[in-house]
Each structure stands twice: as C-alpha cells, then as structure tokens.
Amino acid sequence: MMAQQIPSGKNFSMESFIIVFVIIFLIGAVSFLKPSKKMKALSEVRMVAAKEGFKIGSTNELRKKFKNWNPEVAIYQIKNSSDHKNLHYIKSENKFELYQPISFKYEKNFNLMEEKISKLPSSILEIIFYQSNIAIVWNEMLGIEELLKIKEAILKI
C-alpha cells in the first residue's frame, strides 16, 4: 500500500503564500513603528521648546481652565518673569479679551497690559498668567519659528 502524495506544485504554492504573508506582516509592523512626518515635526518643535524653557503638556485641571483647548492644540508653560499674576486672556474675533479677573479693567496699568497683550502673535489662542508660570494654548504645528516669536513676545510683557 502506497500513501498518496500531494503534488509538489500545490505544496509549493501554500508555502509561498505563507512566506509572502509573513513578509507583508513584518513590513507592516515595522512601518507602523516608524514616526510619521507630522510626529517628526512635533518632536522637533517640542525639543526646541524644552531647550527654550517651555514645559509641554498639562494636567486635566489646567485643560479645564482653558476655554479654547481641544486635542488639536497644545498647552505650553514658561516661567512668569512679569509682574502680572492671575490674569486670563482669551482670543475672540482675532483680539485678546480679558476673561478673569474683570476687576483688572479698573486698575491703572490695564491699558498698558492691553497694549502688550495685543502684540502677542496671532497663533496664541489663550494665555493665563499664574504666580510662577504663564500658560498658553497654541497650534504647535505652526513650527519652531512661531514658537520663538511667542517666547519673545511673552518675555516683553
């Protein structure tokens, strides 16, 4: 009694199919791990930001304080070397408006502060002055040059 043999052509084609499938799977896995152009650009901006003294990211509590925050923008923080504390400005119709505290509008240096705030780059959507830092919401996809403009403008306040 002889055992039946499978024709070698079918055996070869099944082995080839498995080999091709494994190779495609490996290529897909490796390409998935490779960062996209967008992720590379973001990592460059964030690296420069860290070197320039910015802290990137925020807590849920900080995100809740920003009215213009959404997942497509970022919150950056930098040391507050200004005399201004506990102020919150929101961009509305291409102009910054004081959000909190409203009582600041009646202080002597309000007009001077309004003038300085109006010179901030248009990429800033919102800014909050805390005791120790200044937090901003902006679109980090605008790049390194915009980040440096933002830093320069904030330091002039």
Residue, then its C-alpha position, 0 to 999 in steps of 0.5 A: m500500500m502506497a500513501q498518496q502524495i500531494p503534488s509538489g506544485k500545490n505544496f509549493s504554492m501554500e508555502s509561498f503564500i505563507i512566506v509572502f504573508v509573513i513578509i507583508f506582516l513584518i513590513g507592516a509592523v515595522s512601518f507602523l513603528k516608524p514616526s510619521k512626518k507630522m510626529k517628526a515635526l512635533s518632536e522637533v518643535r517640542m525639543v526646541a521648546a524644552k531647550e527654550g524653557f517651555k514645559i509641554g503638556s498639562t494636567n486635566e485641571l489646567r485643560k479645564k481652565f482653558k476655554n479654547w483647548n481641544p486635542e488639536v492644540a497644545i498647552y505650553q508653560i514658561k516661567n512668569s518673569s512679569d509682574h502680572k499674576n492671575l490674569h486670563y486672556i482669551k482670543s475672540e474675533n482675532k483680539f485678546e479679551l480679558y476673561q478673569p479677573i474683570s476687576f483688572k479693567y479698573e486698575k491703572n496699568f490695564n491699558l498698558m497690559e492691553e497694549k502688550i497683550s495685543k502684540l502677542p502673535s496671532s497663533i496664541l489662542e489663550i494665555i493665563f498668567y499664574q504666580s510662577n508660570i504663564a500658560i498658553v494654548w497654541n497650534e504647535m504645528l505652526g513650527i519652531e519659528e512661531l514658537l520663538k516669536i511667542k517666547e519673545a513676545i511673552l518675555k516683553i510683557 
